[in-house]
Amino acid sequence: MTTVTPELLTVPEVMARLRLGRSTVYDLIRSRRLISITVGRSRRIPADALRDFIYREIEEAA
């Protein structure tokens, strides 16, 4: 049986996908609107967390 490892994105990858600046992405992380984890000294955002964030934002805008 194989396990699927969730894709972990870097802050620059999230910046590019959302077309937002670094400060804005870190503000979203600090405010816990965007879930992230720390691996060593690096911040990573699970792809599922990014997808959930986008869906929540769409629902709030509707």
GROMACS elastic network, one bead per residue, 0.5 to 0.9 nm:
[ bonds ]
;  ai    aj funct       b0    kb
    5     8     6  0.87715   500
    6    46     6  0.65029   500
    6    47     6  0.69991   500
    6    48     6  0.75970   500
    7    45     6  0.83824   500
    7    46     6  0.58072   500
    7    47     6  0.54812   500
    7    48     6  0.79209   500
    8    44     6  0.56419   500
    8    45     6  0.54318   500
    8    47     6  0.59104   500
    8    48     6  0.88561   500
    9    12     6  0.81534   500
    9    13     6  0.59469   500
    9    14     6  0.65460   500
    9    43     6  0.86181   500
    9    44     6  0.54025   500
    9    45     6  0.50035   500
    9    46     6  0.60330   500
    9    47     6  0.63426   500
    9    50     6  0.88932   500
   10    13     6  0.51664   500
   10    14     6  0.63805   500
   10    15     6  0.86291   500
   10    42     6  0.81273   500
   10    43     6  0.66544   500
   10    44     6  0.50796   500
   10    45     6  0.63843   500
   10    46     6  0.89471   500
   11    14     6  0.50784   500
   11    15     6  0.60652   500
   11    16     6  0.86368   500
   11    22     6  0.73154   500
   11    25     6  0.72027   500
   11    26     6  0.80777   500
   11    43     6  0.69407   500
   11    44     6  0.67161   500
   11    45     6  0.72459   500
   12    16     6  0.61814   500
   12    17     6  0.86483   500
   12    21     6  0.87820   500
   12    22     6  0.73101   500
   13    16     6  0.51363   500
   13    17     6  0.62265   500
   13    18     6  0.86389   500
   14    17     6  0.50565   500
   14    18     6  0.60107   500
   14    19     6  0.79604   500
   14    20     6  0.80989   500
   14    25     6  0.75382   500
   14    45     6  0.77397   500
   14    47     6  0.89683   500
   14    50     6  0.77907   500
   15    18     6  0.53649   500
   15    19     6  0.54102   500
   15    21     6  0.59520   500
   15    22     6  0.63832   500
   15    24     6  0.85893   500
   15    25     6  0.66242   500
   16    20     6  0.68912   500
   16    21     6  0.84972   500
   17    20     6  0.80174   500
   18    21     6  0.87532   500
   18    25     6  0.87993   500
   18    54     6  0.88376   500
   20    23     6  0.83553   500
   20    24     6  0.63709   500
   20    25     6  0.67720   500
   21    24     6  0.53859   500
   21    25     6  0.64536   500
   21    26     6  0.88371   500
   22    25     6  0.52416   500
   22    26     6  0.62629   500
   22    27     6  0.85793   500
   23    26     6  0.51459   500
   23    27     6  0.60302   500
   23    28     6  0.86418   500
   24    28     6  0.62450   500
   24    29     6  0.86713   500
   25    28     6  0.51070   500
   25    29     6  0.63460   500
   25    30     6  0.86904   500
   25    34     6  0.81228   500
   26    30     6  0.60329   500
   26    31     6  0.84952   500
   26    34     6  0.88356   500
   27    31     6  0.60217   500
   27    32     6  0.83895   500
   27    33     6  0.86557   500
   27    34     6  0.88808   500
   28    31     6  0.52183   500
   28    32     6  0.61014   500
   28    33     6  0.52397   500
   28    34     6  0.53460   500
   28    35     6  0.83785   500
   29    33     6  0.61529   500
   29    35     6  0.61357   500
   29    36     6  0.65810   500
   29    45     6  0.89884   500
   30    33     6  0.77548   500
   30    34     6  0.80857   500
   30    35     6  0.89644   500
   31    34     6  0.75983   500
   32    35     6  0.58867   500
   32    36     6  0.83026   500
   33    53     6  0.69600   500
   34    45     6  0.78450   500
   34    49     6  0.66058   500
   34    50     6  0.67329   500
   34    52     6  0.85312   500
   34    53     6  0.61057   500
   35    44     6  0.89510   500
   35    45     6  0.64337   500
   35    46     6  0.75403   500
   35    49     6  0.57935   500
   35    50     6  0.76958   500
   35    53     6  0.83785   500
   36    43     6  0.66852   500
   36    44     6  0.55756   500
   36    46     6  0.66159   500
   36    49     6  0.76549   500
   37    42     6  0.83781   500
   37    43     6  0.58622   500
   37    44     6  0.53445   500
   37    45     6  0.63335   500
   37    46     6  0.78766   500
   38    41     6  0.64544   500
   38    42     6  0.55589   500
   38    44     6  0.60746   500
   38    45     6  0.87466   500
   39    42     6  0.51785   500
   39    43     6  0.63062   500
   39    44     6  0.70030   500
   40    43     6  0.82143   500
   45    48     6  0.83529   500
   45    49     6  0.66803   500
   45    50     6  0.69375   500
   46    49     6  0.51877   500
   46    50     6  0.65675   500
   46    51     6  0.88090   500
   47    50     6  0.51119   500
   47    51     6  0.62306   500
   47    52     6  0.86342   500
   48    52     6  0.60736   500
   48    53     6  0.85195   500
   49    52     6  0.50268   500
   49    53     6  0.60847   500
   49    54     6  0.86544   500
   50    53     6  0.50397   500
   50    54     6  0.62845   500
   50    55     6  0.87168   500
   51    54     6  0.51899   500
   51    55     6  0.62846   500
   51    56     6  0.86848   500
   52    55     6  0.51266   500
   52    56     6  0.61202   500
   52    57     6  0.85947   500
   53    56     6  0.51596   500
   53    57     6  0.62122   500
   53    58     6  0.86816   500
   54    57     6  0.51418   500
   54    58     6  0.62387   500
   54    59     6  0.86918   500
   55    58     6  0.50775   500
   55    59     6  0.61842   500
   55    60     6  0.86560   500
   56    59     6  0.50800   500
   56    60     6  0.61590   500
   56    61     6  0.85890   500
   57    60     6  0.51381   500
   57    61     6  0.61650   500
   57    62     6  0.87087   500
   58    61     6  0.51233   500
   58    62     6  0.62751   500
   59    62     6  0.52452   500
